[in-house]
């Protein structure tokens, strides 16, 4: 699922979020070449990509792998 920032014309989105299943995480790591951030060029525009690593706010959330509650 790809979620883009909502904007009104002529503005452009500044960010997007890509949500993948747990079994696809290895593919994302390979795509980013195991780096924390990586720069791409899409349609002539520079785009930075990184893997989101959730910071846990409570001990009950430790060990969960879900992106959204």
N, C-alpha and C positions, 0 to 999 in steps of 0.2 A: 504494500500500500504506500503510495507517495502522497504526502500532504504538503502543499505549497502555502506560503504566506499569502493571505488575502490582500489584494491591493486594488486601487481604482486606476483606470487608465489616465495618464500615460505612465504611471509608476510601474516598476518591475519588482518582482519578488526578491527579497534579500536572503531568504533561506527556504529550505525544504527539508522534510523529514521522511526517511525511507524506513518503513517497518518491515522486518523480515522474520520468518519463523526461526525457531531455535536451530533447526538442522541446517539453515543457510548461513549461520554465523561464520563458519569456516570459509565460505566463498567470499564474504565481505572482507575477512582478514587477508585473503589472497589478492583480492581486488585492490586493497590499500597497500599491498606488498609489506604487510606487517609493520607499517609505520603508524605513528599516532595521527599524523595529518598528511594529506597528499594534494597536490595542485593538479587540476585538469583544465583543459580548454574545451568548452562546449559551445558550438556556434560562434566561435571567435571571442568568447567571453571566458575570463578566468574564474574558476570555481574551486574552492577549498572544500575538501571532504574529510570527515573524521568519524570515528566510531564513538557513539555515545556510551559512556560507562556511568550507570546510575550511582549516585551517592546515596547511601541508605540513611534514612532519618530516624529509624527506630530499630531496635534489635529484632522485632518480629518480621521485618522485611528481609533480613539477611538470609541468603540461600534461595530467594525467589528469583526466577529468571524472566518474569513477565515485564514487558515494557510499560504497559498500562494496567492499572488496578482493575 
